[in-house]
């Protein structure tokens, strides 16, 4: 098999500042992405050791920029995502620049987050280009937004590490840098990042089909993102999903 030109990058680090043990659910994510990458000849790198330069584990994803010379295309996915067993190769479909799914699942949260972090920027965010940072695909040109964000983080580290104004950590800052830097932002179908699935009733099924109780997210999504609800529910939902689908990965 020829060397891979593409990579999927995931941060799954347990740290004293983490509010929850990532290992209890990230293992399910890793199993599915391992299968996916093997099917499509994609390198899969899971970061489990914390770089002490960063105040919180989430910032370790910025080190993807150090891989820019090794690959042509990159995927950066959170450890609370699972990819469907028969999902096609996303790298055959994405355009140049940065590709992600529009995130207006909670407009109040997005508005407040942009308002809080807007103090650092001289632009108004375009909400209809605001994408979820938990599943991102890009080429080398687009990857450089992570370099912009890493430089920004270190320039403002003290304030960001003690941030208490709400609005998450890296997602809104990522979007500000995307838009301020003039990067090509490509909106891809939600099937590549189904988040806040409880809000769209993706855990439900077609009751008309009798005994077929396959939930919508398994039928209609390629990447299942278990977020938007209390983190304590994540382990249970991801475990149940894995137990129901593992035969398709190992069968």
CORKAGI-V651300 format. One record per helix or strand of 2 or more residues. SS is the DSSP state (H for helix, E for strand). FROM is the first residue (numbers start at 0). TO is the last residue. Records with the same first field share a line. If there is no record, write none. Layout:
SS=FROM-TO ; FROM-TO
This chain:
E=5-10 ; 42-46 ; 72-77 ; 80-82 ; 97-99 ; 134-138 ; 184-186 ; 222-224
H=22-38 ; 56-66 ; 89-91 ; 106-119 ; 126-128 ; 139-154 ; 156-160 ; 170-179 ; 189-191 ; 206-208 ; 215-219 ; 231-249
